[in-house]
């Protein structure tokens, strides 16, 4: 009787163990299938995000190809998208990382809407500007055809010079002077009587040039091709300029009269003949004139 009871208990235990084993197998199989489905779903969503990012990048490529001038904002945004694509391709596929990339994609999409709208506005403005330039060009050509007077040509030239952001000079004159003991200066054309050579010019008004301390280089060349005065050198890159005196002044965006003196560094009189006077702005010659001492 005891043996029957023991056998019955053993059978019950084996039955319970078998049921638990089967249930565990079914549960494990279900977990494995769920894991496979989750991984497949995450991979699909990852590919969808990559597709969306590549779509954004393609829109930037189109926008940049349509721009005649490089747009740095579009270039930088496209590079950020490419970096995100590269990072996503190498990243692990899990819910946390995928959600992070989706948030970045949505932020980049909002940024793209703003940038492309701004790009479209700039394209419209550029088209309008090009149209205005074409219209201006046509009007200018018509003006040249129907009005070729010297006044119009000089006005156009003066406009070009005035709009150039460099200092220019006018009314350049050089002449000999006799210097009295009281400081009075008397102009003379006699080489023997000249104590100094005076060079005067006018710095032309140009609002495009910033006000402040400026300098020009004055060069006086005598009839024997000698450079008078200091005869010192200044270098501009590979070019060398010999000057007689540096003319320094404070420029206040208006016409400015400037005069300088060039002395004879020898004990001899000034040479008779033709003198050349040049004024340089840096290495550029801005004005030139001649005078004669008899």
Beta strands, then each sheet from edge to edge (+ up, - down):
strand 1: 169-179
strand 2: 185-188
strand 3: 196-203
strand 4: 212-221
strand 5: 232-236
strand 6: 239-243
strand 7: 245-251
strand 8: 256-263
strand 9: 273-281
strand 10: 284-293
sheet 1: 2+ 1- 3+ 8-
sheet 2: 7+ 4- 9+ 10-
sheet 3: 5+ 6-
end
